[in-house]
């Protein structure tokens, strides 16, 4: 009997210990799962064009003006944004945002294009997650010179009337010389140049290159031009003139290649026609 009682008591003690252990396990607080949020994103617009991927390149001409729009979004809060435009620009660090999770930047670029070199825009967004997540975006703007536009010109003078077709270039033709040559003169707002090397007409292909001809004094500034016959029935030339015309506070530049002239006589008077091509 004593042995049975002992085993019964031992069993009761063991069962009591089991119940106590279960109670202690129920009191432990479960560890909440770690929520991992997505990395931030950057969207980019160049003018009206959406740039879908980092590393893209778009072209502009010198003198263009384009708005660049950058939108940043973070699943959590934004910690900081870094932005650099062009090689010579310092990186700008931004810590004040449109909202805690979004930010928008709009930059108008124009003067940057006048530097005649490519522009790289690099930006980065970092969020407040632990560990922090970030996103980067780079975009290159290729700055190109403006191509010259070419067309034909015709100057015509009948009898004693003033010549026509010259005013667009800042020139006038009202008389001929005693040596029977047309006298072409610049208007008050115009500077007239002659280029001894006629090949410059074919060598210059951009507006910026045309301006440089004048800035570098490649041509000779003259008061008038008298190189076209007012008597030969037909004559060919290889003469290049240039004009620098002031319009308001700006200048317009023209390069003229004179190639032909004809002289004919009718009851209305002698008609002299000078033709060629020009670019500007």
Secondary structure in CASP SS format (residue, H / E / C, confidence):
PFRMAT SS
TARGET T0000
AUTHOR 0000-0000-0000
METHOD secondary structure of the structure
MODEL  1
X C 1.00
X H 1.00
X H 1.00
X H 1.00
X H 1.00
X H 1.00
X H 1.00
X H 1.00
X H 1.00
X H 1.00
X H 1.00
X H 1.00
X H 1.00
X H 1.00
X H 1.00
X H 1.00
X H 1.00
X H 1.00
X H 1.00
X H 1.00
X H 1.00
X H 1.00
X H 1.00
X H 1.00
X H 1.00
X H 1.00
X C 1.00
X C 1.00
X C 1.00
X C 1.00
X C 1.00
X C 1.00
X C 1.00
X C 1.00
X C 1.00
X C 1.00
X C 1.00
X C 1.00
X C 1.00
X C 1.00
X E 1.00
X E 1.00
X E 1.00
X E 1.00
X E 1.00
X E 1.00
X C 1.00
X C 1.00
X E 1.00
X E 1.00
X E 1.00
X C 1.00
X C 1.00
X C 1.00
X C 1.00
X E 1.00
X E 1.00
X E 1.00
X E 1.00
X E 1.00
X E 1.00
X C 1.00
X C 1.00
X C 1.00
X C 1.00
X E 1.00
X E 1.00
X E 1.00
X E 1.00
X E 1.00
X E 1.00
X E 1.00
X E 1.00
X C 1.00
X C 1.00
X C 1.00
X C 1.00
X E 1.00
X E 1.00
X E 1.00
X E 1.00
X E 1.00
X E 1.00
X E 1.00
X E 1.00
X C 1.00
X C 1.00
X C 1.00
X C 1.00
X C 1.00
X C 1.00
X E 1.00
X E 1.00
X E 1.00
X C 1.00
X C 1.00
X C 1.00
X C 1.00
X C 1.00
X C 1.00
X C 1.00
X E 1.00
X E 1.00
X E 1.00
X E 1.00
X E 1.00
X E 1.00
X E 1.00
X E 1.00
X C 1.00
X H 1.00
X H 1.00
X H 1.00
X H 1.00
X H 1.00
X C 1.00
X C 1.00
X C 1.00
X E 1.00
X E 1.00
X E 1.00
X E 1.00
X E 1.00
X E 1.00
X E 1.00
X E 1.00
X E 1.00
X C 1.00
X C 1.00
X C 1.00
X C 1.00
X C 1.00
X C 1.00
X E 1.00
X E 1.00
X E 1.00
X E 1.00
X E 1.00
X E 1.00
X E 1.00
X E 1.00
X E 1.00
X E 1.00
X E 1.00
X C 1.00
X C 1.00
X E 1.00
X C 1.00
X C 1.00
X E 1.00
X E 1.00
X E 1.00
X E 1.00
X E 1.00
X E 1.00
X E 1.00
X E 1.00
X E 1.00
X C 1.00
X C 1.00
X C 1.00
X C 1.00
X C 1.00
X E 1.00
X C 1.00
X C 1.00
X H 1.00
X H 1.00
X H 1.00
X C 1.00
X E 1.00
X E 1.00
X E 1.00
X E 1.00
X E 1.00
X E 1.00
X C 1.00
X C 1.00
X C 1.00
X C 1.00
X E 1.00
X E 1.00
X E 1.00
X E 1.00
X E 1.00
X E 1.00
X C 1.00
X C 1.00
X C 1.00
X E 1.00
X E 1.00
X E 1.00
X E 1.00
X E 1.00
X E 1.00
X C 1.00
X C 1.00
X C 1.00
X C 1.00
X H 1.00
X H 1.00
X H 1.00
X H 1.00
X C 1.00
X C 1.00
X E 1.00
X H 1.00
X H 1.00
X H 1.00
X H 1.00
X H 1.00
X H 1.00
X H 1.00
X H 1.00
X H 1.00
X C 1.00
X C 1.00
X C 1.00
X C 1.00
X E 1.00
X E 1.00
X E 1.00
X C 1.00
X E 1.00
X E 1.00
X C 1.00
X C 1.00
X C 1.00
X E 1.00
X C 1.00
X C 1.00
X C 1.00
X C 1.00
X E 1.00
X E 1.00
X E 1.00
X E 1.00
X E 1.00
X E 1.00
X E 1.00
X E 1.00
X E 1.00
X E 1.00
X E 1.00
X E 1.00
X E 1.00
X E 1.00
X C 1.00
X C 1.00
X E 1.00
X E 1.00
X E 1.00
X E 1.00
X E 1.00
X E 1.00
X E 1.00
X E 1.00
X E 1.00
X E 1.00
X E 1.00
X E 1.00
X E 1.00
X E 1.00
X E 1.00
X E 1.00
X E 1.00
X C 1.00
X C 1.00
X E 1.00
X E 1.00
X E 1.00
X E 1.00
X E 1.00
X E 1.00
X E 1.00
X E 1.00
X E 1.00
X E 1.00
X E 1.00
X C 1.00
END
